[in-house]
Amino acid sequence: MIPELGLAALWLAAALAALQLFAGAMAQREATGELAMLVRPAAIVQGLLAAFAFAMLLWVFAITDLSVKLVASNSHSMKPLIFKLSGAWGNHEGSMLLWVTVMALAGGLIALVERRLPEKTMNATLAAQGFVALGFYAFLIFSSNPFERLPVPAAEGLGLNPLLQDIGLAFHPPTLYIGYVGLSVAFSFAVGALLTRQVTPDFARVMRPWVLGAWVFLTLGITAGSYWAYYELGWGGWWFWDPVENASLMPWLAATALLHSASVLAARDALRTWTIMLGVVAFSMSMLGTFLVRSGILTSVHAFAVDPERGTFILVLLGLYIGGALLVFALRAGSVSEGQRFKALSREGALVFNNVMLSAILGIVLLGTLYPLLTEAFDVRVSVGPPYFNPAGAIFAIPMLLVMAVGPLLRWRGDSWDRVKLSVAIVTVLIVTVAVGVTLFADVSVLPLLGLAIAAGLAVASFLPLKGRRLTRVPIATWGMVLAHFGMAVALFGMASESAFTQERLAAVAPGDTVEVAGWQVTLGSVDPVAGPNWTAMEGHLMAQRGDGEPIRLDPQSRNFWAPAQQTTESALATRWDGQLYAVMGGQADDGRWQLRLWWKPFVTLIWYGGMLIALGGVLAIIGRLLADLKRREIRRRVSERREDKELARAG
């Protein structure tokens, strides 16, 4: 009965999405008619129904209802509860239901609380949101029904991919999906503003918190996914330019550009057309990522779908959404006024430059991701990896980072070189000094060297906007900008350090043998069998010591899962302030020795600490903007009350 309730809720939610689309479209003729009054309630109830459907899916996974095909294919009665629940979205159908649920809840929240835009624009926005949601409901109901029953219940489930049986699955996909859906909201706002010709600073202020929220969740999702792959896959790296990794990076790049463009429009009434275009591009990238991951065109731990029919369905949706939005943009962009002008040497000018650089990096990642897929269609296999992405991306990332260090120091509309030349000189001298110092004392390749030097300059430049200001009076949003830029410097320093100074050692060892790497002495004590809820493993017991420090115990494992049958490695990490010791246990050789792989990765943890600082900066910016909006509303209310009092006094 529970699956049938979930499916019924999906059908009802789809019907309300259709009503929301129809009523919102008709309301463009008469913004206060009966149909217009249905748009907001339809969006709210649709969100509740989608949430109910997803709750029913969680329920059937929690009780391991093996009469449901999705549960039988992706769960197992012996699996821990946390992995049963997270397994609800660790598959194609469940992940798509999570997507549409978050989207419907976002649309319902907009309908419930947003009152700052003209009602006609809000109706157009909610109609666009209903249009996007309706396609996903159709996809779920007709192509990827998560509640499909088996003719005969399975005796036991097949289990979840062992690589996904990790706590990371509980956080990584949901955060990414919230980010993707936040971009769908920005897309709907952009379409609504285009249709009603209301591309104004008020529109940007309404859209900006959604873009900021999407950007924060994308940042957290990418950061968590990177660390998850780092410790779970046992390969010692944190980013491989895998197409599915790129599928999450591309929306983040577009969202970063959109965020800054929307901020300029909200604050200075400029970049109107640029903001609309980026809203379309950002959602296009999230839809493209959905197509790559869910269509079966990729083979990856992340790629759940293998049915070409589903890929065709998603491709059709991609064409409808993006093609339709681009058509509206082409028809209406000419009616969007230019907005306020500004000088090249201004904060707006710096933001435009960096948006162009971000767009170029996005193009590089997009080309490198799609090119192998295109060549494979002609039976030519091409591998595109770090040798392409790193230098090609650096061509645009390096000037972007340099301008990012200077941009916040500039004034809006226009500035003079004399006012900022001292700050620029300080940052430049620091960058050159670090570059020369590293060159003198270490043998480092060009890109890591530039990364270390620019990270130092950007770290200092991040705090220069606070110079000469009382810190207690600095707006919270400004603190958010400072923290996010500093987080970029921290993450960049971690990336460059890991690339420049990592040391690796691969050895075959017997119990009692000692291996040395980067000043660490690692001794294998024993290798013992251990058992978990649905796996067995050979666990190595290592003692690691650096200099005269206290010995540290590391227990890497080579696991064998039986539901489904698969072998994985579980790395062991020893974290210190200046880096991580990373240990992976391999198989046993014919002579009885065990394969042991060790890395010392200096300052690698700064990559993820930097990511968290960036996200925290975004959170502070959201709080600051919301407080500023509340203050602005309060001022308007008081002005309105005073005006009314004066009018009453005159009338009296």
N, C-alpha and C positions, 0 to 999 in steps of 0.2 A: 504493500500500500504506500510506503514511503516514497519509492521511486515514482509511482504514478502521481503523487502529490507534487513532487518536484517538477515533473514534466508538465503537469497542468499549470503550475505557476509560470513556467517558461512560455507556454502558449498565451496565457493571459498578459504577461509582460510584453510579449511581441504585439499583441493586439493594442495595448496601450501605447506602445512606441509608434504604431501606425496612426493611432488617433492623435498623438502628440505631433506627428509630422503633418497630418492633414489639417488639424485645427490651427497649428502655427502658421502654415502656409496660407490658409484662408484668412487668418487674422491680419495679414498684411494689407488686406483691402479695408477691413474694419477693425481697428485695434481694440475696440471696447464691446464687440458683439458677443453673442452667446458662445460661439466657438472659441473666441479668444479667452474666455473665462475657463475653458477646459484644459488649456495647455499646461498650466502649472500643476493642477491636481493630477493630471495624467502622468506627468514626470515623477511626481512624488510617489504615487502608488506603484508605478512601474519599478522604481528603485526598491521598494519594499518587497515586491514580488520576486525580483531577481535575487535579492538577499535571502528570501525564504527558499528559493530553489537551490541556492548554493549551500544553505544550511542542511537541506535534505541530502545533498551529495556528501557532505561531511558526516552525516549520520550513518549512511549506508557504509561508508568506509570505516567508521569507528566500530560498528558492529560486525564488520566483514561479511556483508550480505553477498554471498557467492552466487546468488541468482542474478545479480547485476553484472553484465559483461565487463564493464569498466573495472569493477572491484576484483573480479576473478582474474583479469589480465594484469593488474597492477598492485595487488596486495596479497597478503598471506596471513593466516590466522595467528602465526607465531611471531609476527612482527611487533616491535614495541609500538605503543599507542601513538607516540609523537610522529612516527614514520607512517603509521596508518593515516593519520590526519593530513600530514603534509603530502602523502601520496595522492590525495584527492586532486592536487594541482600538479603532481609530478608526471603528468601524461597529457596527451593532446586534448581530449574532450574536457577534462577538468580544468586545464589551464585556460581554455577558451571561455568556459563558464565563469571562472574567476575574473577574466578580463571584462566580460560583459556585465558582471555584477558590480564591479568597481565603477564602470562607466555609468550604469544606471543610477547607482547611489550618488555619483557626482552630479548627474543631471537633476536628480531629486533635490540635492542640497542647493544647487543654483536656484531652482524654482522656489524653494522654501525661503531663502534668506536674501537673495539679491534684489534690490530695489533701486539701484543707483542709475540704471540706464532707462531710456524711454521704453515703454511697454512694447512698442512695435519691434524694437531691436531685440528685446528679451524673447519675444515670441519667435522671431526669426532664428535666434540662437538655439532655443529649445527645439525648434523644428529641425534644425541641422543636427542636433544631438540625437533626436529621435530617428533621423534618417540613418545615421551611423550605427546606432544600436539595432535598428531593424535588420540590417544586413547580417549582423552577428547572430541575432536570434534565428534568422532563417538558416544560417550556417549550422548552428547547433541542432535545430529541430530536424532539418532535412538531411544533413550530411554527417554530423558528429554528435548524435544523441548521447549524452552522458548517462541517461537512465535506461538505456536499452537492456531488456531482460534476455537471459539465456533460455532456450527451450527446456533445458534440464540444468538445474543448479550444479556448479562445479564441485567436485569433491574437495578440492583445495585450490587456493589461488597460485598464480605463477610468481607473484612477488614483484617488488619494485627493483629497478636497476640498482645494483649494490653501490654504484658510484653516487647515486642520489639518496642513499640511506645515511644521511648526515644532517645535523641540525641546520646546516646552511640552506637546505631545501625549505626550511620553515621561514626563512627571511629573504633570501635572494630573489626568487620569482615574484612574491607579492610586492616587494618594494619596486621592482622594475615595472610591474603591471600598473601600479599606482602612478608611476612616472609616465608611462605610455598614455594612460587614460587622462592624466592631467593635460597632456598635449592634445588629446581629442577635444577637451573642453576649450583650450585655446583656439583650436581649429574652428569649433562651432561659433565662438565669439567673433573670430575673424570673418567667417561667412555671414553671420548675422549683421555685422557692421557694414560689410560690403553691400549686402542686399538692401539695407536701409540707408546707405550713404551716411553712416554715423561714425566715421573713423576719426574720433576726437580724443583729446586727453582723458576725458571721463571713461571712454571705452578702454583705453590703455590701463587706467587705474583699476578698473574692474577685472581685466584679464590678468594683470601682473601677478596678483597673489597665486593664481592657478598655475601660471608659468613657473613662478618661484617654487611652489610646492612640487610640481612635476620635476623640476630641475634638482631639488633636494633629494627626492626619492630615487631619481635616476642615478645621482651621485652615490647615494648609499647602496643602491643595488649593484652598481658596477664595482664599487669598493668591496662589498661583501662577496660578490662573485669572484673577484680576483683573488681574494684571500682564500676562499673556499677551494678554488682550483689549485692554488699554491700548496696548501697542506694536504689536500685529499688525493690528488692525482699522482703525487710522488715523483714529479719530473723536475722539481727544483725551480720552476719559473713561475712568474706571476702574470704574464701576458704573452700570448703566442700569436696574436693577430689572427686567431681562428675566426671564420666567417660569422659564427654565432656571437663571439665576443664583439666583433665589429657591428653586429646588428643592434647591440645596446649602446655602443659608442656613438654611432651616427645620429640617433635622436638626441643624445646629450650635447653633441657639438651644435646641432641646429637649435636646441633649446637654450644653450648659452648665448648664441647670437640673438635669438628672439627676446630673451630676458633683457639684454642691454638695449636693444632697439625699443622695446616697450617702455623701458624706463625713460629713454629720451623723449618718446612721444608723451608720456604722462607728465614729465617735468617741464619740457620745453616746446611741446607741440611741433615736433619735427619727426622725420623718418616715417611718415604715415604709410606710404606704399611699401616701404621696406618691411615694416612691422607686419602688414597683412601677408606679404609674400613669405616671410619667415614662418608665420603661423601655419601656412599651408605646407611648407617644406618640412617643418618639424614633425607634423602628423604624418606626412608622406614617409618619412624615415621610420617612424614607429610601425606603420603599416607594412613597409618593405621588410622590416625585421620580422614581423609576424609571418609574412609570406615565406621568408627564407627558413625560419625555424619550424613552421607548422606545415609546410607543403610537401615535405619528403625529398626536397631537392638537395638537402644536405644530410650527411651522415655524421652524427655528433651525439655526445652524451646529452646535449640540450635538445636535439631534434626528435620530437615525439611522433610525428606523422610520417607514414610511408605510403599513403594512398594518393595517387596522382589526381583523383577526382576532387579530393579536398584542396589540393594545391590549385587546381583550376578555379574552384569556388572562391578561394581567397584572392586569386589573381583578378577575377571579375570584380570582387569588392574593391580591390585596390584601384582598378581602372575607373569604377564608378565614383568613388570618393574623391580621388585625386584629380581624375579627369574632369569631374563636375566642378570641383573647386577651382581648378585652373581656368575652366571656361567662364565661371562667374567672375574670376579675377580679370580675365581678358576683356569681358564685357563692361565691367564696372570700374576698373582701375583708372580709366580716364576721368571718371567723375570724382576721384579722390584728390583733393587739393594738395598742393605741394607742402604746405606747412611752413614753419619759420625757417629762415636761412641761418647759416652759421659759417664762421671762418674755418679754414683748414686747421689752424692752430687753435683748437678748442677741445673741450671734453667730448663734444659731439663728434668732432673730426677724428679723435682717437678711437672712439667707439665704432665709427664707421669703418675705419681702417682694420680694426681687429675683427669686425664682423666679416669683412672681405677675406681676411686670413682664415677665419674659422670656416667660411664657406669653401675656400680652397682646400683646406685639410679634409673637409667632408667629401669633396669631390675625389680626392686621392684615395680615401678609405673606400668610398663607393666603387670606384673603378677597380681597385685591388680586390674587392670582395666579389664583384660580379664577373670580372674578366675570366677567372678560371671556370666559372659555370658556363660562360658562353663558349669557350674553347672546347670544353668537354662535350658540348652538344655536337661538335664536329669531330669527335673521337680524338681530340688532342688534349692530353692532360698537362696542365701547367700549374706549378706551385708558386704562389705569391706569399711571401712572408716578410720577416724583419729586414732583409736586404733591400726590399722595395719600400716598405712602409716607413722605416726609420729615417733614411736620408731624405726621401721625398716629402714626408711630413715636416721634417726639421726645417726645410727651406722656408716654410710659412710659419711654423711654430716659433722659431727664434725671433723674427721681427715682431710677431704678435706679443711675445712675452716682454720684449724690450719696451714696446709701446704701452703694455699693461702697467709697467713700472712707472711710466711718466703720466699716463692719461688721467688718473685721479688727482694729480697736482694741478691740472689745467682748469680754467674757469669755463663756465658755459658761454656759448655764443662766440667768444673770442678771447684771446689772451696774448700776452707779449712774451717774447723769448727772454727778455731781461729779467722778468719776474721769476722764471723757473730755472734759469741756467745754473744757478748754484746747486740746487737739488739734483739736477741732471748730472752735473759734474761729479757730485759725491757718489752717485750710483755708478757712473761710468768708471771712476777710479777704483771703486770696490770690485767691480766685475773684472777689470784688467788685472788688478793685484792678485785676486784669487786665481785667475787663469795662469798668470806667470808663476805663482807659487806652486800650484799643482804640477805644472810642466817641469819645474826644477826638481821636485822631490818624488815624482812618480811617472811611470810610463803609461800614459792614458791616451786612448784614441780621441779623435776630434769631438765627436758628439757628446760623450760623457764629460769631456773637459768643459765644453760650452755649457752643458747642463749644470755642472757644479758652480761655474762662475755666475751664470745668470740667476741661479737659485739664491746665491748669496746677495746679489744686487736686488732681486725682487723682494727678498725677505726684509731688507732695510727699507726699500721704497714703499712697502705695504703700509708702514707706520708713518711715513712722511706727511700724509694728509692730516695727521693729528697735530703737527708742529704748530706751536703758537696758539693752541686752542685749550680752553679749560676742559679737561677730560670728562668732568661731570656733566657738561653741557653738550657733549658730542651726541648727535642723534643715534638711536639704536641702529637704524638702518646703515649709518656710516660705519659703526663698529662691525656690522655684518660684512660690509664690503672689505674692510681692513682684514678681518679674520679669514674671509674666503681667499683673498689674494695671498695672505701669508700661508694659508693651507696649500695653495698652488706651489709656493716656494718650497715648503717642507716636502711635499710629494715629489717635486722635481729633484730635490737633493737626494731623496731616497732612491729614485729611479737611476740617477746618474751614478751614485755610489755603488749600487748593486751591480750595475753594468761594468763599472770601471775596476772594482776591487774584489769581486767574487773569486774565491778559490775553491777548487773541487778536487776530490780524491776518490778514486774507485779502487777497491782492494778486495782480495779474497782472504778471509781470516778464519782462523779456528779459535775456539774458546781459549782465552788467555793472551791472544795476540793484541798488539797495540798499533794503532794507525795515527799518524800525525797530520793535521791540516791547520794551517794558519795559526800555529801556536797552541792548538788544542791537542791533547793526548786522549785518544778514544780507545778504550779497551773492551773487547767482547768478553763478557762473563760466561753466559750460557745462552742456549736457544731452547725454549720450552714450548710445548703445545698448550694453547689456551682455547676456551670456547666462549662464544657469545650467544645472544638470543637466536640468531639464525645464521651463524657462521662459526668456523673454527679457524685457528691461525697458528703459525709458528712465530713466536715473539722473541726477539733478541733483547738481551739485557746488557746495555752498554753503560760504562762509567766514563764520563767526559770531564776532563780537568784542564783549565788554562792557567799556566804558571803555578803559583802557590795558592790559587783559589780553591774553594770547596768543590769536591767532586759532585757531579750532577748525574742522575740516573736517567737514561733515555731508553724507551721501550718501543722501537719500531716493530711493525708487524707485517707479515705476508698473509692476507686473509683469503679464505675460500668460503664463498657463500653457496648455500644450497637452494635458495629460493629468490631468484633463479641462480643456477650454477655459474659462478664467475669468480675469478681470482683478482684481488686488488692489493694495493700496498697502502699501509697506514704510516705516514711519516711521523717522526718524533722531533720536536723542536726544543731547543734551549735558547731562551731569549735573554739578551743582555742589552745594556743601554746603547752599545755601539753595533748591534747586529744580532743575527741568529745563526746558531749551529743547526744544520738541517741533516737528519739521518734517515736513510731508507734501507730496509732490509730486503735483499733479493733471495734467490733460490740457493739450494745446496748443490755444490759441484760434485763430480764423481769421487774426488779425493776427500770429501767430507767437509771441506771448507765452505763458508757462507759468503755470498756476495754482499758487500757493504759499500754504500755510496754516501759520501759526506760532502757537504758544502759549508763554507763560511761566507755569509752574506752581510757585509757591513751596512748598517743603517737601513736595511731593507724594510723594517717595520715603519719607517717614516712615510713610506708610500701610502699605507693605510691610515696612519695617524693624520697625514695630510688630507686624505679623502674625507675623514670625519670632520676635520677643521673646516673644509670647504662647505660641507653640508651644514655644519653648525652656523657658519656665516650666513648661509641661505635662510636658516631658521630665524636668526636675529633680524635679517632683512624683512622677513615676513611680519614678524612682531612689530618692528619699527614702522613699516608701511601701514599696518592695520591701526596702530595707535595714532599715526599721523592722520589717517582718514577719519577716525573717530573725533580727533581734535578739530579737524576741518568741519565735520558735520555739526559739532557743538558750537563752533563760531558762527556758522550759517544760521543755526537755530536761534542764537542770541541776537544776531543782527535782525533776523526776521521778527523776533518778539519785540525788539526796540522799535522797529518800523511800525508794527501794529499798534504799540502803545502810543507812538507819536500821532498816528492817524486817529486813534480814539480820542486823544487829548484835543486834537484840532476839531474833531466832530463835536466834542463836548463843549 
